[in-house]
Amino acid sequence: MLPEILRQNLNLLNASAKNNKEDTLEFVAERIERRLAETKADIEARISAMETRLTWRLFAFWIGQAAFFYGLVKVFLAK
């Protein structure tokens, strides 16, 4: 069998490697969560900007439709 000192050193190395692995996993998980939050915020900002542009385009479309309909009614009523 292994001498007691060697066994203790190996146990310390195993514990250290396990702690190192846990620390690395925790660091990577935090990094992924941070990047996910940043990506989510970016997507929300893009959706908000797109919604604003679409609202203005729809507004312009309906103003144009109302003006066209008004002109059409005016032409037919003038005859």
PEBEL-V669183 format. One record per backbone hydrogen bond with DSSP energy under -1.0 kcal/mol. CO is the residue of the C=O (numbers start at 1). NH is the residue of the N-H. E is the energy in kcal/mol with one decimal. If there is no record, write none. Layout:
CO,NH,E
CO,NH,E
This chain:
3,7,-2.3
4,8,-2.4
5,9,-2.4
6,10,-2.5
7,11,-2.2
8,12,-2.3
9,13,-2.5
10,14,-2.6
11,15,-2.5
12,16,-2.6
13,17,-2.7
14,18,-2.4
15,19,-2.6
16,20,-2.5
17,21,-2.5
18,22,-2.4
19,23,-2.7
20,24,-2.4
21,25,-2.6
22,26,-2.4
23,27,-2.5
24,28,-2.7
25,29,-2.5
26,30,-2.3
27,31,-2.2
28,32,-2.6
29,33,-2.5
30,34,-2.3
31,35,-2.5
32,36,-2.5
33,37,-2.3
34,38,-2.3
35,39,-2.5
36,40,-2.5
37,41,-2.3
38,42,-2.2
39,43,-2.6
40,44,-2.5
41,45,-2.1
42,46,-2.3
43,47,-2.6
44,48,-2.2
45,49,-2.3
46,50,-2.5
47,51,-2.5
48,52,-2.1
49,53,-2.2
50,54,-2.6
51,55,-2.2
52,56,-2.1
53,57,-2.2
54,58,-2.7
55,59,-2.4
56,60,-2.5
57,61,-2.5
58,62,-2.6
59,63,-2.1
60,64,-2.3
61,65,-2.4
62,66,-2.5
63,67,-2.4
64,68,-2.4
65,69,-2.7
66,70,-2.6
67,71,-2.5
68,72,-2.6
69,73,-2.6
70,74,-2.4
71,75,-2.2
72,76,-2.2
73,77,-2.4
74,78,-1.4
